[in-house]
Amino acid sequence: MNPMKTFLIFTLMLLLAPSGVLGQGRAPAKVQDLRFWSNPTYTRVVIDVSREVEYRFATLPADPKAGIGHRLYVDILGAERAATLKAGYPVEDGLLKQVRLGSPQASTTRVVFDLTKLGDYKVFHLADPFRIVIDLAGGGLPSISSNAPEIRALPPAPPAAKPTAPPVAKAPAKASPGKDDGIGRILDRAPDDKPLSIHLPSGQERASLRRIVVDPGHGGKDPGAVGPNGILEKDVNLAMAKLLKAHLEKELGVEVRLTRDRDVYLSLQERTAIANRLDADLFISLHANASPNRGAYGTETYFLNLARSEQAAAVAARENGTTLKEVGDLEAILFDLMANAKINESSRLASEIQKALVSDLSRSFTNIKDLGVRQGPFHVLIGATMPSVLVEVAFISHPREEALLADRQFQDKSARAIARAVRNYGVALNLLAQN
Ligand SMILES: [Zn+2]
């Protein structure tokens, strides 16, 4: 049995464990905050919870007679709403009318999303700090909910994990109606069984490369890696991102947005939310590598995948500011499913970038080492609905490469090489006119 299957079965067992087990004898967690990023075609809501909790989610159909639209709800088990949170938040961004909070039963917080229409959505969580992310997309994009057997078709595991059992989103316990008007009504109509549904914003054909988001890694309070002579990764990333923007705009005639154009801190969710909000066609995150081994040097490019080689894990942990163990289990499954939608294009873009960087830099500099294209579970790339790569241009922990990274000519050559790679990628996929 391959490790991934073992991992999935283990995860299913966790998911199917009676919900009381984990939370017994503990004070309730707190739902601390709700955060939004939205435009008319994309909305991301992040629910901050004080610690890791279980949650379930499901949708409820519209009931036009009663004047009720489609709803998505998330039940956060063993969690209370912080006193600072209101019972309702109007959003009215074209996708989401409002968000309501209620308590269908003691120590469960229900967050209800009143939708303008039911489009695609994803619900997943991120660790450290624990938060639940809800992505809503407009438009009738295909979903893979009918392919959910990917999870259910696993070989039979211990009794709890029957292959046909719905892994998540079990019907919530019924509550007495009228307890809380809106919430009570929803509960009464909650379907008894709801399979795990993961709606993917995939299969969206991109006819051309119009808009690219370039993401200079780190920033503000997060310096990224620091070189032996004090060069900060965040500064190198920003300088290179500005050069890349200029080259892409000039040579490809595309629109380029930076996730940050100065020294400010952005959360990882904000970075991908920016790319999704702008409906970007590509997402390129720029970084400098670091290793405890001062002799390590070279260039490598990553795309998101769950393959967990040792080095990929180390790089991912550093770039995510977390450890791999903190990548939650369900999260990992969702990541895998989500990432696969764009994995081929991302891998192709990563190859073009890696090839161009190594060959172009080798013309002007010595000792450019090709560390190849790698795969890793990067939070910054997760949730991005477009081909996405993370480039580690050189090692800031290596004194010679640290000096290169701070060198304007090296930065410019690297930016040019990446722009040339994007052109090659675009031409190969007929996304750019050849000339
Ligand atoms: Zn970095």
Boltz pocket constraint, residues with backbone or C-beta under 6 A from the ligand:
constraints:
  - pocket:
      binder: B
      contacts: [[A, 217], [A, 218], [A, 224], [A, 225], [A, 233], [A, 286], [A, 287], [A, 288], [A, 319]]
      max_distance: 6.0
